[in-house]
Amino acid sequence: VLVSPVLAGLAVGIGVPILLFYVYGVVPVSLCRSGGCGVSTNGSGVRFDFDDENELMGALSGRNIG
């Protein structure tokens, strides 16, 4: 009866940091290595690719909705 809370605390205390490291460490690094995080490099430096709201609205206004 007294062992269960201790085991649960250990599981959370060890598991949560591992999970957070995986989600916020490993996944973004692998995404950026594959070119999926919005950063691209070329000979002149690093470029951050943002989804520009104006480009999106221009593409949507060109469609015939109805």
GIBEL-V112045 format. One record per pair of residues at least 6 apart in sequence whose C-alpha atoms are under 8 Angstrom apart, sorted by the first residue. I is the first residue (numbers start at 1). J is the second residue. If there is no record, write none. Layout:
I_J, I_J
This chain:
28_37, 31_37, 32_38, 32_39, 38_48, 38_49, 38_50, 39_46, 39_47, 39_48, 39_49, 40_46, 40_47, 40_48, 40_49, 41_47
